[in-house]
């Protein structure tokens, strides 16, 4: 219904001094659903939604490729989703 037919998690290695800047730049992109600093082999996790695999490829090539402080990336395609998260709103009395 939303025209999203390709999703992926991007596990990205960014130079430590540029982590916040890179995360903020990527989070502003309309295809990015979620961006967070992490620990472990990668220090930035980005969830991406695209209209199709070609659009996902172009996002990786153009948007990620433009980032100068990224040294490595692992792309995990999401094949099927069983549940999505949403915002939890506080109920007013």
PyMOL commands that place a pseudoatom at each C-alpha (Angstrom):
pseudoatom trace, name=CA, resn=UNK, resi=1, chain=A, elem=C, hetatm=0, pos=[0.000, 0.000, 0.000]
pseudoatom trace, name=CA, resn=UNK, resi=2, chain=A, elem=C, hetatm=0, pos=[2.855, 2.390, 0.749]
pseudoatom trace, name=CA, resn=UNK, resi=3, chain=A, elem=C, hetatm=0, pos=[4.915, 1.459, -2.305]
pseudoatom trace, name=CA, resn=UNK, resi=4, chain=A, elem=C, hetatm=0, pos=[7.732, -0.030, -0.238]
pseudoatom trace, name=CA, resn=UNK, resi=5, chain=A, elem=C, hetatm=0, pos=[8.983, -3.285, -1.709]
pseudoatom trace, name=CA, resn=UNK, resi=6, chain=A, elem=C, hetatm=0, pos=[12.563, -3.384, -0.431]
pseudoatom trace, name=CA, resn=UNK, resi=7, chain=A, elem=C, hetatm=0, pos=[13.859, -2.920, 3.108]
pseudoatom trace, name=CA, resn=UNK, resi=8, chain=A, elem=C, hetatm=0, pos=[17.273, -3.418, 4.630]
pseudoatom trace, name=CA, resn=UNK, resi=9, chain=A, elem=C, hetatm=0, pos=[19.291, -2.905, 7.771]
pseudoatom trace, name=CA, resn=UNK, resi=10, chain=A, elem=C, hetatm=0, pos=[22.644, -1.252, 7.170]
pseudoatom trace, name=CA, resn=UNK, resi=11, chain=A, elem=C, hetatm=0, pos=[25.386, -2.073, 9.669]
pseudoatom trace, name=CA, resn=UNK, resi=12, chain=A, elem=C, hetatm=0, pos=[27.903, 0.715, 9.117]
pseudoatom trace, name=CA, resn=UNK, resi=13, chain=A, elem=C, hetatm=0, pos=[31.423, 1.411, 10.395]
pseudoatom trace, name=CA, resn=UNK, resi=14, chain=A, elem=C, hetatm=0, pos=[32.020, 5.144, 10.795]
pseudoatom trace, name=CA, resn=UNK, resi=15, chain=A, elem=C, hetatm=0, pos=[35.105, 6.943, 12.080]
pseudoatom trace, name=CA, resn=UNK, resi=16, chain=A, elem=C, hetatm=0, pos=[34.365, 7.495, 15.807]
pseudoatom trace, name=CA, resn=UNK, resi=17, chain=A, elem=C, hetatm=0, pos=[34.743, 11.271, 15.640]
pseudoatom trace, name=CA, resn=UNK, resi=18, chain=A, elem=C, hetatm=0, pos=[32.212, 11.480, 12.797]
pseudoatom trace, name=CA, resn=UNK, resi=19, chain=A, elem=C, hetatm=0, pos=[29.573, 9.073, 14.115]
pseudoatom trace, name=CA, resn=UNK, resi=20, chain=A, elem=C, hetatm=0, pos=[27.051, 11.675, 15.278]
pseudoatom trace, name=CA, resn=UNK, resi=21, chain=A, elem=C, hetatm=0, pos=[27.438, 13.836, 12.164]
pseudoatom trace, name=CA, resn=UNK, resi=22, chain=A, elem=C, hetatm=0, pos=[27.058, 10.863, 9.810]
pseudoatom trace, name=CA, resn=UNK, resi=23, chain=A, elem=C, hetatm=0, pos=[24.084, 9.470, 11.722]
pseudoatom trace, name=CA, resn=UNK, resi=24, chain=A, elem=C, hetatm=0, pos=[22.295, 12.822, 11.650]
pseudoatom trace, name=CA, resn=UNK, resi=25, chain=A, elem=C, hetatm=0, pos=[22.961, 13.312, 7.922]
pseudoatom trace, name=CA, resn=UNK, resi=26, chain=A, elem=C, hetatm=0, pos=[21.592, 9.882, 7.074]
pseudoatom trace, name=CA, resn=UNK, resi=27, chain=A, elem=C, hetatm=0, pos=[18.595, 10.220, 9.419]
pseudoatom trace, name=CA, resn=UNK, resi=28, chain=A, elem=C, hetatm=0, pos=[17.382, 13.227, 7.398]
pseudoatom trace, name=CA, resn=UNK, resi=29, chain=A, elem=C, hetatm=0, pos=[17.038, 11.143, 4.239]
pseudoatom trace, name=CA, resn=UNK, resi=30, chain=A, elem=C, hetatm=0, pos=[13.390, 10.235, 3.478]
pseudoatom trace, name=CA, resn=UNK, resi=31, chain=A, elem=C, hetatm=0, pos=[14.217, 6.561, 2.912]
pseudoatom trace, name=CA, resn=UNK, resi=32, chain=A, elem=C, hetatm=0, pos=[15.765, 6.173, 6.380]
pseudoatom trace, name=CA, resn=UNK, resi=33, chain=A, elem=C, hetatm=0, pos=[13.280, 4.875, 8.930]
pseudoatom trace, name=CA, resn=UNK, resi=34, chain=A, elem=C, hetatm=0, pos=[15.663, 4.571, 11.865]
pseudoatom trace, name=CA, resn=UNK, resi=35, chain=A, elem=C, hetatm=0, pos=[19.255, 5.447, 12.694]
pseudoatom trace, name=CA, resn=UNK, resi=36, chain=A, elem=C, hetatm=0, pos=[21.120, 4.667, 15.923]
pseudoatom trace, name=CA, resn=UNK, resi=37, chain=A, elem=C, hetatm=0, pos=[24.620, 4.483, 17.333]
pseudoatom trace, name=CA, resn=UNK, resi=38, chain=A, elem=C, hetatm=0, pos=[25.451, 0.911, 18.352]
pseudoatom trace, name=CA, resn=UNK, resi=39, chain=A, elem=C, hetatm=0, pos=[28.255, -1.149, 19.831]
pseudoatom trace, name=CA, resn=UNK, resi=40, chain=A, elem=C, hetatm=0, pos=[29.907, -4.231, 18.402]
pseudoatom trace, name=CA, resn=UNK, resi=41, chain=A, elem=C, hetatm=0, pos=[31.445, -4.755, 14.976]
pseudoatom trace, name=CA, resn=UNK, resi=42, chain=A, elem=C, hetatm=0, pos=[29.527, -1.743, 13.581]
pseudoatom trace, name=CA, resn=UNK, resi=43, chain=A, elem=C, hetatm=0, pos=[28.843, 1.559, 15.294]
pseudoatom trace, name=CA, resn=UNK, resi=44, chain=A, elem=C, hetatm=0, pos=[25.861, 2.821, 13.247]
pseudoatom trace, name=CA, resn=UNK, resi=45, chain=A, elem=C, hetatm=0, pos=[22.637, 0.980, 12.407]
pseudoatom trace, name=CA, resn=UNK, resi=46, chain=A, elem=C, hetatm=0, pos=[20.343, 2.398, 9.731]
pseudoatom trace, name=CA, resn=UNK, resi=47, chain=A, elem=C, hetatm=0, pos=[16.981, 0.925, 8.658]
pseudoatom trace, name=CA, resn=UNK, resi=48, chain=A, elem=C, hetatm=0, pos=[16.100, 1.795, 5.062]
pseudoatom trace, name=CA, resn=UNK, resi=49, chain=A, elem=C, hetatm=0, pos=[12.883, 1.460, 3.064]
pseudoatom trace, name=CA, resn=UNK, resi=50, chain=A, elem=C, hetatm=0, pos=[12.832, 1.754, -0.724]
pseudoatom trace, name=CA, resn=UNK, resi=51, chain=A, elem=C, hetatm=0, pos=[10.300, 1.389, -3.492]
pseudoatom trace, name=CA, resn=UNK, resi=52, chain=A, elem=C, hetatm=0, pos=[12.213, -1.547, -4.998]
pseudoatom trace, name=CA, resn=UNK, resi=53, chain=A, elem=C, hetatm=0, pos=[15.664, -3.157, -5.153]
pseudoatom trace, name=CA, resn=UNK, resi=54, chain=A, elem=C, hetatm=0, pos=[16.836, -0.683, -7.784]
pseudoatom trace, name=CA, resn=UNK, resi=55, chain=A, elem=C, hetatm=0, pos=[15.962, 2.237, -5.488]
pseudoatom trace, name=CA, resn=UNK, resi=56, chain=A, elem=C, hetatm=0, pos=[17.744, 0.491, -2.609]
pseudoatom trace, name=CA, resn=UNK, resi=57, chain=A, elem=C, hetatm=0, pos=[20.812, 0.028, -4.811]
pseudoatom trace, name=CA, resn=UNK, resi=58, chain=A, elem=C, hetatm=0, pos=[20.782, 3.722, -5.758]
pseudoatom trace, name=CA, resn=UNK, resi=59, chain=A, elem=C, hetatm=0, pos=[20.460, 4.693, -2.086]
pseudoatom trace, name=CA, resn=UNK, resi=60, chain=A, elem=C, hetatm=0, pos=[23.540, 2.613, -1.274]
pseudoatom trace, name=CA, resn=UNK, resi=61, chain=A, elem=C, hetatm=0, pos=[25.467, 3.877, -4.285]
pseudoatom trace, name=CA, resn=UNK, resi=62, chain=A, elem=C, hetatm=0, pos=[24.586, 7.558, -4.028]
pseudoatom trace, name=CA, resn=UNK, resi=63, chain=A, elem=C, hetatm=0, pos=[23.579, 8.408, -0.459]
pseudoatom trace, name=CA, resn=UNK, resi=64, chain=A, elem=C, hetatm=0, pos=[25.835, 6.012, 1.428]
pseudoatom trace, name=CA, resn=UNK, resi=65, chain=A, elem=C, hetatm=0, pos=[28.578, 6.327, -1.184]
pseudoatom trace, name=CA, resn=UNK, resi=66, chain=A, elem=C, hetatm=0, pos=[28.770, 10.095, -0.624]
pseudoatom trace, name=CA, resn=UNK, resi=67, chain=A, elem=C, hetatm=0, pos=[29.590, 9.680, 3.071]
pseudoatom trace, name=CA, resn=UNK, resi=68, chain=A, elem=C, hetatm=0, pos=[33.337, 10.191, 3.487]
pseudoatom trace, name=CA, resn=UNK, resi=69, chain=A, elem=C, hetatm=0, pos=[33.680, 8.737, 6.978]
pseudoatom trace, name=CA, resn=UNK, resi=70, chain=A, elem=C, hetatm=0, pos=[32.180, 5.309, 6.275]
pseudoatom trace, name=CA, resn=UNK, resi=71, chain=A, elem=C, hetatm=0, pos=[34.828, 2.600, 6.126]
pseudoatom trace, name=CA, resn=UNK, resi=72, chain=A, elem=C, hetatm=0, pos=[32.624, -0.500, 5.797]
pseudoatom trace, name=CA, resn=UNK, resi=73, chain=A, elem=C, hetatm=0, pos=[28.981, -1.513, 5.457]
pseudoatom trace, name=CA, resn=UNK, resi=74, chain=A, elem=C, hetatm=0, pos=[27.039, -4.750, 5.743]
pseudoatom trace, name=CA, resn=UNK, resi=75, chain=A, elem=C, hetatm=0, pos=[23.579, -4.820, 4.177]
pseudoatom trace, name=CA, resn=UNK, resi=76, chain=A, elem=C, hetatm=0, pos=[20.963, -7.149, 5.658]
pseudoatom trace, name=CA, resn=UNK, resi=77, chain=A, elem=C, hetatm=0, pos=[17.874, -7.345, 3.417]
pseudoatom trace, name=CA, resn=UNK, resi=78, chain=A, elem=C, hetatm=0, pos=[14.576, -7.811, 5.236]
pseudoatom trace, name=CA, resn=UNK, resi=79, chain=A, elem=C, hetatm=0, pos=[12.730, -10.545, 3.374]
pseudoatom trace, name=CA, resn=UNK, resi=80, chain=A, elem=C, hetatm=0, pos=[9.449, -10.468, 5.289]
pseudoatom trace, name=CA, resn=UNK, resi=81, chain=A, elem=C, hetatm=0, pos=[8.175, -8.530, 8.276]
pseudoatom trace, name=CA, resn=UNK, resi=82, chain=A, elem=C, hetatm=0, pos=[5.895, -10.020, 10.919]
pseudoatom trace, name=CA, resn=UNK, resi=83, chain=A, elem=C, hetatm=0, pos=[5.415, -6.950, 13.117]
pseudoatom trace, name=CA, resn=UNK, resi=84, chain=A, elem=C, hetatm=0, pos=[6.172, -3.248, 12.926]
pseudoatom trace, name=CA, resn=UNK, resi=85, chain=A, elem=C, hetatm=0, pos=[6.742, -0.865, 15.786]
pseudoatom trace, name=CA, resn=UNK, resi=86, chain=A, elem=C, hetatm=0, pos=[4.923, 2.384, 16.189]
pseudoatom trace, name=CA, resn=UNK, resi=87, chain=A, elem=C, hetatm=0, pos=[4.766, 5.359, 18.468]
pseudoatom trace, name=CA, resn=UNK, resi=88, chain=A, elem=C, hetatm=0, pos=[3.322, 4.890, 21.932]
pseudoatom trace, name=CA, resn=UNK, resi=89, chain=A, elem=C, hetatm=0, pos=[1.279, 7.874, 22.938]
pseudoatom trace, name=CA, resn=UNK, resi=90, chain=A, elem=C, hetatm=0, pos=[0.551, 8.827, 26.506]
pseudoatom trace, name=CA, resn=UNK, resi=91, chain=A, elem=C, hetatm=0, pos=[-3.184, 9.012, 27.126]
pseudoatom trace, name=CA, resn=UNK, resi=92, chain=A, elem=C, hetatm=0, pos=[-4.367, 12.247, 28.627]
pseudoatom trace, name=CA, resn=UNK, resi=93, chain=A, elem=C, hetatm=0, pos=[-6.995, 12.062, 31.364]
for i in range(1, 93): cmd.bond("trace and resi %d" % i, "trace and resi %d" % (i + 1))
show_as sticks, trace
zoom trace
